[in-house]
Amino acid sequence: MKSPDLFKRTAFKAYDIRGRVPDELNEDMAYRIGQAYAALLKPGKVAVGRDVRLSSASLAAALIKGLTDSGCDVVDIGLCGTEQVYFATFHLKLDGGIMITASHNPEDYNGMKLVREEAKPISGDSGLRDLEEMVVNSGTVFPPAVRRGTVVQADITEDYVRHLLSYINVAELRPLKLVVNAGNGCAGPVIDALAKYLPFEFVKVHHAPDGTFPNGIPNPILPENQEATAAVVRECGADAGIAWDGDFDRCFLFDEQGHFLEGYYIVGFLAQAFLERHPGAKIIHDPRLTWNTIDIVRQAGGTAIESKTGHAFIKERMRREDAVYGGEMSAHHYFKDFSYCDSGMIPWLIVLAAVCRQGKPLSALMQERINRYPVSGEINRKVDDPAHVMRQVEERFVSSDAKVSRIDGLSVEFADWRFNLRMSNTEPLLRLNAEAKGDLALLRRKTAELLAFIDSFSA
C-alpha cells in the first residue's frame, strides 16, 4: 500500500472527493478513506453504492475492505445513482452511506459522496476536512478492530421505486410519450423499474449503462449535449424529454418542441406544486436567479428563503427551517420527505403528473413564467484573478439605486433587472447569471455589457 504521504489532497473538494484515477484517487486511498470514515463516525452499518465508471467497482471494493477491516458492517447496493445511497441510508436507518461517483466529470475521474445518519451530508465544514487529515497524514494510525465487519448485498430498487411513486397520484396519469436519455449512466435501470407502474411510452436514448461513455460524458446542462435529447423529441413527436447526468442526481427537461427548460423555472414549478399540498410551507432557493421563485412562492402563500448555493448549505437550511422543498437553478432539487436530499427522479415525475392532470402541453405550463422572467443562462468566463474582477464589477455596476447581497458571490438588483456573479470553487472562472422583468431586450443588453467588461480582464 502507498504511504499516506503520497496521497494528494487535491481530490478533497468542498462537498465531496473527486479526482483523476489513479493519480489523485486510487484503491489504496479508497481503502484508507474507509478506515478514516469508520474512525471518524464510528458507524455500525453503512450503505455503499457505485456508478458505472470503469474504476468504480475496484474503488468500491477497496473502500468496503477499509470499512469492514475497521469493524463496520456494509450494505452493498451495487450499481446505482447517488440518491439511491441516500435512500438506503435513511430508509434502512443506517449510520451512513458512501457513493462512488464522479457524476459528470471526464471518464478518467472518480470520486465519493459521503453522508452520515439520515443521509446528512459530510462536507468541508462537517467532517470532510477531518477525514482528509486522517487519510493523507502518515501519522494517523487506525487501531485494529475488535471484529471484522460483514458485507451484505441488497437490492433496494422496489422500495425506492415505491417511494418515488408516493409523490404522484398514478391513477391521474394518462399515456404520454417521453424521450429519456440516461447518457449511458445509471438512470436507465431505474426508468425500467418505474416503467411497469406508469402509462408512459418511453423512447430510450443512450439507455444502457456503459462506463466507456460511447456517446460522451453525460452532462445535459452543456448546450452541446442537449441536441441528443431535443432532436429525438422533435422526431418522434414526444410530449417531453428528460436527460440525466451520470449519477442522475440532476434531471433536465425538454418541452414537446424540444426546447431545453432552464432548471430555474422547474424550481418555481415544483415550489408551487408543493405549496398546493402544504399551504404556507417554506421553500429554499439559491441566490443566482430568484425573482420567479419568490414571485410564485408569495402568490401561493408560502415563504421563500434564500440560501447559499451548494447541497450542504441547502440541506442544512431546509432542516433548520423545516422547509418542504428546496431548489437550485443548476437542477438540484431537494425534498423534505426524501430526508432533505436531492433527487433526479422525483422532479420529472411531479412535472409530468401536472401535464397529465392539467391537460396542457409542457410548453404551455412553462412559457408564461419564461416570458415574465427571462434569464441569461449561466455564462462562464475565465479570468486571471477572479477576486480582482469581482471587485471591479462591483465598482463599475453598483450604483445608489442598486440593492446588493453577498450571500453567495455578488448579487446586484435593480428595479427591472438583476445579476449574480460568483467565483468557481475549483477553477479560475466567474459564473454570471442575469434576469429581467419581462424585458428580453434589456436582459440581452445588460448581459452583453457585463460580459464585455469581464472579458476585458480575460485570461
C-alpha positions in Angstrom: 0.0 0.0 0.0 1.2 3.5 -0.7 2.4 5.7 2.1 -0.2 8.2 3.1 2.4 10.9 2.4 2.0 10.1 -1.3 -1.8 10.7 -1.3 -2.8 14.1 -2.8 -5.1 16.5 -1.1 -6.4 17.7 -4.4 -9.1 15.1 -4.5 -10.7 16.6 -1.4 -13.2 19.3 -2.5 -15.7 21.5 -0.6 -18.5 18.9 -0.7 -17.0 15.6 -1.8 -14.0 13.7 -3.0 -13.2 13.9 -6.7 -10.0 13.4 -8.8 -8.2 11.7 -11.6 -7.7 7.9 -11.3 -5.1 6.7 -10.3 -3.1 9.9 -9.7 -5.5 11.7 -7.3 -7.7 8.8 -6.2 -6.9 5.1 -6.2 -7.6 1.8 -4.4 -5.0 2.4 -1.7 -6.6 5.8 -1.0 -10.1 4.3 -1.1 -9.1 1.7 1.5 -7.8 4.4 3.8 -10.9 6.5 3.3 -12.9 3.6 4.5 -10.7 3.3 7.6 -10.9 7.1 8.2 -14.7 7.2 7.8 -15.1 4.4 10.3 -12.7 6.0 12.8 -14.4 9.4 12.4 -18.1 8.4 12.6 -17.8 5.0 14.4 -20.8 3.7 12.3 -22.3 0.3 12.9 -23.6 -0.2 9.3 -23.0 1.8 6.1 -24.5 1.7 2.6 -22.1 1.7 -0.3 -23.1 2.2 -3.9 -21.2 2.9 -7.2 -21.8 4.4 -10.6 -21.0 2.9 -14.0 -17.4 4.2 -14.4 -14.8 1.5 -15.2 -12.9 2.3 -12.0 -15.9 2.3 -9.7 -16.1 -1.4 -8.9 -12.5 -1.7 -7.8 -12.7 1.6 -5.8 -15.9 0.3 -4.1 -14.2 -3.0 -3.2 -11.2 -1.2 -1.6 -13.5 1.2 0.3 -15.6 -1.7 1.6 -12.5 -3.5 2.7 -11.3 -0.4 4.6 -14.7 -0.2 6.3 -15.0 -3.9 7.2 -11.4 -4.1 8.4 -12.3 -1.3 10.7 -15.3 -3.3 12.1 -18.1 -1.6 10.1 -20.8 -3.7 8.5 -21.6 -2.7 4.9 -24.8 -2.9 2.9 -23.6 -3.1 -0.7 -26.3 -1.8 -3.0 -24.2 -2.2 -6.2 -24.7 -0.1 -9.4 -26.9 2.8 -8.6 -27.5 6.6 -8.6 -26.3 8.8 -5.7 -29.8 9.3 -4.5 -30.2 5.5 -4.0 -27.4 5.6 -1.5 -29.2 8.5 0.3 -32.4 6.4 0.2 -30.8 3.3 1.5 -29.2 5.3 4.3 -32.4 6.8 5.6 -34.9 4.1 4.6 -32.8 1.3 6.2 -31.9 3.5 9.2 -28.2 3.0 8.6 -25.4 5.1 10.2 -24.1 6.5 6.9 -23.6 6.0 3.2 -20.9 6.4 0.6 -21.4 6.7 -3.2 -18.5 6.1 -5.6 -19.1 8.6 -8.5 -17.7 11.4 -10.4 -21.1 12.4 -11.8 -20.4 14.5 -15.0 -16.6 14.7 -14.7 -14.4 13.2 -17.5 -14.2 9.5 -17.7 -10.7 9.3 -16.1 -12.1 10.8 -12.9 -13.9 9.3 -10.0 -14.9 10.3 -6.5 -17.0 9.8 -3.4 -20.0 11.5 -1.9 -20.3 10.8 1.8 -23.2 11.1 4.2 -23.9 10.2 7.9 -27.1 9.1 9.6 -30.3 10.3 8.0 -28.3 11.0 4.8 -26.9 14.2 6.3 -24.0 15.4 4.1 -20.4 15.3 5.1 -18.7 18.3 3.6 -15.8 20.6 4.3 -17.2 22.1 7.5 -19.0 19.0 8.7 -16.2 16.4 8.9 -14.7 16.1 5.4 -11.6 18.2 6.4 -11.0 15.9 9.4 -11.4 12.9 7.2 -8.9 14.4 4.8 -6.3 14.8 7.5 -6.7 11.2 8.6 -6.2 10.0 5.1 -3.2 12.0 4.0 -1.4 12.2 7.3 1.1 9.4 7.7 1.0 9.9 11.5 -2.6 8.6 11.5 -2.7 5.1 12.8 -6.0 3.2 12.7 -6.3 0.7 15.6 -7.3 -2.8 14.8 -11.0 -3.6 15.0 -12.3 -6.0 17.7 -14.2 -7.8 14.9 -14.2 -7.6 11.2 -17.4 -6.1 9.6 -19.7 -8.1 7.4 -20.9 -7.3 3.8 -24.5 -7.9 2.6 -25.6 -7.3 -0.9 -29.0 -5.7 -1.0 -31.4 -4.7 -3.8 -33.4 -1.7 -2.6 -35.0 -1.0 -6.0 -38.6 -1.9 -5.3 -38.7 0.1 -2.0 -37.0 3.0 -3.8 -39.5 2.9 -6.7 -42.4 2.8 -4.3 -41.1 5.9 -2.6 -40.7 7.8 -5.9 -44.3 7.0 -6.8 -45.5 8.3 -3.5 -45.0 11.9 -4.8 -47.7 11.5 -7.5 -51.2 10.0 -8.0 -50.6 7.3 -10.5 -54.3 7.0 -11.2 -54.3 10.5 -12.6 -51.7 9.8 -15.2 -52.5 9.4 -18.9 -50.5 8.0 -21.7 -47.6 10.2 -22.7 -44.6 9.6 -25.0 -41.4 10.5 -23.2 -37.8 10.6 -24.6 -35.5 9.5 -21.8 -31.7 10.0 -22.2 -29.7 8.3 -19.5 -26.4 9.2 -21.1 -25.2 5.6 -20.6 -25.1 6.4 -16.9 -27.1 4.8 -14.1 -30.6 6.2 -14.7 -31.6 3.5 -17.2 -32.3 0.7 -14.8 -34.5 3.0 -12.6 -36.5 4.0 -15.6 -37.0 0.3 -16.5 -38.1 -0.4 -12.9 -40.6 2.6 -12.9 -42.0 1.8 -16.4 -44.2 -1.1 -15.3 -46.2 1.3 -13.0 -46.6 4.2 -15.4 -48.8 4.5 -18.5 -46.0 6.2 -20.4 -44.2 5.2 -23.6 -40.5 5.6 -23.1 -38.3 6.3 -26.1 -34.9 5.4 -24.8 -31.7 7.2 -25.8 -28.2 6.1 -24.7 -30.1 3.9 -22.2 -27.7 1.1 -21.3 -25.1 1.8 -18.5 -21.7 1.8 -20.1 -18.6 3.1 -18.3 -16.8 3.8 -21.6 -19.4 6.5 -22.3 -19.6 5.9 -26.0 -21.8 8.9 -26.5 -19.7 11.3 -24.3 -19.8 12.1 -20.6 -23.5 12.8 -19.6 -23.8 16.4 -18.7 -27.0 17.8 -20.2 -26.6 21.3 -18.8 -24.0 21.9 -21.5 -25.7 23.2 -24.6 -23.7 21.0 -27.0 -25.1 17.9 -25.2 -28.8 18.9 -25.3 -29.5 18.2 -29.0 -29.1 14.4 -28.5 -32.4 14.6 -26.5 -34.1 17.5 -28.2 -33.8 16.0 -31.7 -35.4 12.8 -30.7 -38.3 14.7 -29.0 -39.0 16.5 -32.3 -38.5 13.5 -34.5 -40.9 11.2 -32.6 -43.4 13.8 -31.6 -42.9 13.2 -27.9 -44.7 15.1 -25.1 -41.5 15.8 -23.3 -37.8 14.8 -23.0 -35.8 14.1 -19.9 -32.0 13.7 -19.6 -29.8 12.9 -16.6 -26.2 13.3 -15.6 -24.1 10.2 -14.8 -25.3 9.6 -11.2 -28.7 11.1 -12.0 -28.8 13.4 -9.0 -29.9 16.1 -11.6 -32.6 15.8 -14.3 -33.1 18.2 -17.2 -36.4 18.7 -19.0 -37.3 19.5 -22.6 -40.8 20.5 -23.7 -42.7 18.9 -26.6 -41.0 21.2 -29.1 -37.5 20.1 -28.0 -36.8 23.3 -26.1 -34.5 22.9 -23.1 -36.2 24.2 -20.0 -33.8 26.1 -17.6 -33.7 24.5 -14.1 -34.7 27.8 -12.7 -38.2 27.5 -14.0 -38.5 24.0 -12.7 -37.7 25.3 -9.2 -40.7 27.7 -9.4 -42.9 25.0 -10.8 -42.1 22.5 -8.0 -42.4 25.1 -5.3 -45.9 25.8 -6.5 -46.7 22.1 -6.6 -45.6 21.6 -3.0 -47.3 24.7 -1.7 -50.6 23.4 -3.2 -50.1 20.3 -1.0 -48.6 22.1 2.0 -50.1 25.6 2.3 -47.9 28.2 4.0 -44.8 26.0 3.8 -41.2 27.3 3.4 -39.3 27.0 0.2 -35.5 27.3 0.0 -33.8 28.6 -3.2 -30.3 29.7 -4.2 -29.3 33.3 -4.9 -28.3 33.0 -8.6 -31.8 33.5 -10.0 -34.6 34.4 -7.6 -37.4 36.6 -8.9 -39.5 33.9 -10.5 -39.3 31.7 -7.5 -40.0 34.4 -5.0 -43.0 35.6 -7.0 -44.5 32.1 -7.3 -44.0 31.3 -3.6 -45.5 34.6 -2.4 -48.5 34.2 -4.7 -49.0 30.6 -3.4 -48.9 31.8 0.2 -45.5 30.3 1.1 -42.3 31.7 2.5 -39.3 31.9 0.1 -35.9 31.7 1.9 -32.6 32.3 0.2 -29.6 30.1 0.9 -26.0 29.9 -0.2 -25.5 27.7 -3.3 -24.4 24.1 -2.6 -26.1 20.9 -1.5 -24.7 21.0 2.1 -25.9 24.6 2.6 -29.3 23.9 1.1 -29.9 20.7 3.1 -28.8 22.3 6.3 -31.1 25.3 5.8 -34.0 23.1 4.9 -33.6 21.1 8.1 -33.3 24.3 10.2 -36.4 25.9 8.6 -38.4 22.6 8.2 -38.8 23.5 4.5 -40.8 21.2 2.4 -38.8 21.7 -0.8 -35.5 23.4 -1.9 -34.3 24.0 -5.4 -31.2 25.3 -7.3 -31.2 26.6 -10.8 -28.5 24.0 -11.6 -31.2 21.3 -11.5 -30.6 20.1 -7.9 -34.0 19.6 -6.2 -34.3 18.7 -2.5 -37.3 17.2 -0.8 -38.2 17.0 2.9 -39.7 13.6 2.5 -36.5 12.4 0.8 -34.6 13.2 4.0 -34.0 16.7 2.6 -31.8 15.1 -0.1 -31.6 15.9 -3.8 -33.3 13.6 -6.4 -33.2 13.5 -10.2 -36.2 11.2 -10.4 -38.8 12.9 -8.2 -38.9 16.2 -10.2 -39.8 14.8 -13.6 -42.5 12.6 -12.1 -44.2 15.6 -10.5 -43.9 17.8 -13.6 -45.3 15.1 -15.9 -48.1 14.3 -13.5 -49.1 18.0 -13.8 -49.0 17.8 -17.6 -51.5 14.8 -17.3 -53.7 16.5 -14.7 -53.9 19.9 -16.4 -54.2 18.5 -19.9 -51.8 21.1 -21.2 -48.5 20.7 -23.1 -45.4 21.3 -21.0 -44.5 24.4 -23.0 -47.8 25.9 -22.0 -47.2 25.2 -18.3 -43.8 27.0 -18.5 -43.9 29.7 -21.1 -45.8 32.3 -19.1 -43.1 32.3 -16.4 -40.3 32.2 -19.0 -41.8 35.3 -20.6 -42.3 37.1 -17.3 -38.7 36.5 -16.0 -36.3 35.9 -19.0 -32.8 34.7 -18.0 -29.3 34.7 -19.5 -28.5 31.1 -18.5 -25.3 30.6 -16.6 -22.3 32.0 -18.5 -18.7 31.1 -17.5 -15.7 33.4 -18.1 -12.1 32.5 -17.5 -10.1 35.3 -15.9 -6.6 35.5 -14.3 -7.7 37.0 -11.0 -11.4 36.3 -10.3 -11.4 38.2 -7.0 -10.0 41.3 -8.6 -12.5 41.2 -11.4 -15.4 40.7 -8.9 -14.2 43.9 -7.1 -14.0 45.8 -10.5 -17.5 44.6 -11.5 -18.9 45.8 -8.1 -17.2 49.2 -8.5 -18.5 49.6 -12.1 -22.1 48.3 -11.8 -23.2 49.0 -8.3 -25.0 52.4 -8.1 -27.0 54.1 -5.4 -30.3 52.7 -6.7 -29.0 49.1 -6.5 -29.7 46.5 -3.8 -26.6 44.4 -3.1 -26.4 41.0 -1.4 -23.3 38.8 -0.7 -25.0 35.6 0.5 -23.2 33.9 -2.4 -20.9 35.9 -4.6 -22.2 39.3 -5.6 -25.9 39.8 -6.3 -27.0 43.2 -7.6 -30.6 44.1 -8.0 -32.2 47.0 -9.9 -35.9 47.8 -10.5 -36.2 45.8 -13.7 -33.1 43.5 -13.9 -30.6 41.8 -11.6 -27.4 39.7 -11.8 -25.4 37.3 -9.7 -21.6 36.8 -10.2 -19.8 34.1 -8.4 -16.3 32.6 -8.4 -15.8 28.9 -9.1 -14.5 26.9 -6.2 -12.2 24.9 -8.3 -11.2 26.9 -11.4 -10.2 30.5 -12.3 -13.8 31.1 -13.5 -16.5 33.6 -12.9 -20.1 32.4 -13.3 -22.7 35.0 -14.4 -26.5 34.8 -14.2 -28.8 37.6 -15.1 -32.6 38.0 -15.3 -35.1 40.7 -16.1 -38.7 41.5 -15.5 -40.4 40.7 -18.8 -37.9 42.6 -20.9 -35.8 40.3 -23.1 -34.1 43.1 -24.9 -33.0 44.7 -21.7 -31.7 41.4 -20.4 -29.6 40.8 -23.5 -28.2 44.4 -23.5 -27.2 44.3 -19.8 -25.8 40.8 -20.1 -23.6 41.9 -23.1 -22.5 44.9 -21.2 -21.4 42.8 -18.2 -19.7 40.2 -20.3 -17.8 42.9 -22.3 -16.5 44.4 -19.1 -15.5 41.0 -17.7 -13.9 40.0 -21.0 -11.6 43.0 -20.7 -9.9 41.1 -17.9 -10.0 37.6 -19.6 -7.1 35.2 -19.3 
